[in-house]
């Protein structure tokens, strides 16, 4: 348990940031999973329609520092290859 006021504040900040990071990470994972499921079912047209949205979500996660820039690039590349 934090003793000083600054430690208490850090605790609150860390919890707030952790929840926001989880939100972005979950959104990213869910849209990637959705695209993969669509391609497995053979619905590549629908999966391709979701690509721009997935790019947006992945780029935001990279911008916020949740994933690294190269990881974002790799994810986008693999999704594009998967739906092509």
PLY file of the C-alpha trace (Angstrom):
ply
format ascii 1.0
element vertex 84
property float x
property float y
property float z
element edge 83
property int vertex1
property int vertex2
end_header
0.00 0.00 0.00
1.45 3.40 -0.96
2.36 5.75 1.86
3.14 9.07 0.22
0.69 11.19 -1.73
2.77 10.90 -4.90
2.80 7.10 -4.61
-0.98 7.10 -4.18
-1.34 9.26 -7.27
0.98 6.98 -9.26
-1.12 3.99 -8.26
-4.28 5.66 -9.55
-2.56 6.73 -12.77
-1.14 3.27 -13.39
-4.53 1.63 -12.93
-6.19 4.12 -15.27
-3.52 3.58 -17.95
-3.66 -0.20 -17.55
-7.41 -0.19 -18.23
-7.00 2.01 -21.30
-4.21 -0.20 -22.63
-6.40 -3.27 -22.11
-9.22 -1.58 -24.00
-7.02 -0.91 -27.05
-5.41 -4.35 -26.93
-8.76 -6.16 -26.68
-10.19 -4.15 -29.58
-7.17 -4.95 -31.70
-7.25 -8.66 -30.88
-10.98 -8.96 -31.49
-10.88 -7.36 -34.94
-7.88 -9.50 -35.97
-9.69 -12.60 -34.76
-12.83 -11.58 -36.64
-10.87 -11.20 -39.90
-9.17 -14.58 -39.40
-12.51 -16.28 -38.77
-14.02 -14.73 -41.89
-11.13 -15.93 -44.06
-11.37 -19.45 -42.64
-15.09 -19.47 -43.50
-14.20 -18.36 -47.03
-15.73 -14.89 -46.76
-12.70 -13.00 -48.06
-14.73 -10.06 -49.43
-16.16 -9.34 -45.99
-12.73 -9.73 -44.41
-11.28 -7.24 -46.90
-13.97 -4.74 -45.93
-12.77 -4.94 -42.33
-9.12 -4.30 -43.27
-9.23 -0.47 -43.15
-10.81 -0.58 -39.70
-8.22 -3.07 -38.49
-5.41 -0.85 -39.83
-6.87 2.06 -37.91
-7.09 0.09 -34.66
-3.58 -1.36 -35.04
-2.09 2.04 -35.86
-3.74 3.60 -32.83
-2.35 0.86 -30.60
1.12 1.50 -32.00
0.74 5.26 -31.57
-0.28 4.82 -27.93
2.73 2.58 -27.29
0.71 -0.55 -26.62
2.52 -2.38 -29.41
5.70 -1.40 -31.23
5.76 0.15 -34.69
7.27 -2.91 -36.37
4.79 -5.22 -34.65
1.95 -3.10 -36.01
3.48 -3.22 -39.47
3.88 -7.00 -39.28
0.28 -7.50 -38.12
-1.08 -5.35 -40.95
1.08 -7.14 -43.50
-0.03 -10.59 -42.36
-3.70 -9.58 -42.38
-3.38 -8.21 -45.90
-1.67 -11.38 -47.06
-4.34 -13.50 -45.38
-7.23 -11.73 -47.11
-5.61 -11.51 -50.54
0 1
1 2
2 3
3 4
4 5
5 6
6 7
7 8
8 9
9 10
10 11
11 12
12 13
13 14
14 15
15 16
16 17
17 18
18 19
19 20
20 21
21 22
22 23
23 24
24 25
25 26
26 27
27 28
28 29
29 30
30 31
31 32
32 33
33 34
34 35
35 36
36 37
37 38
38 39
39 40
40 41
41 42
42 43
43 44
44 45
45 46
46 47
47 48
48 49
49 50
50 51
51 52
52 53
53 54
54 55
55 56
56 57
57 58
58 59
59 60
60 61
61 62
62 63
63 64
64 65
65 66
66 67
67 68
68 69
69 70
70 71
71 72
72 73
73 74
74 75
75 76
76 77
77 78
78 79
79 80
80 81
81 82
82 83
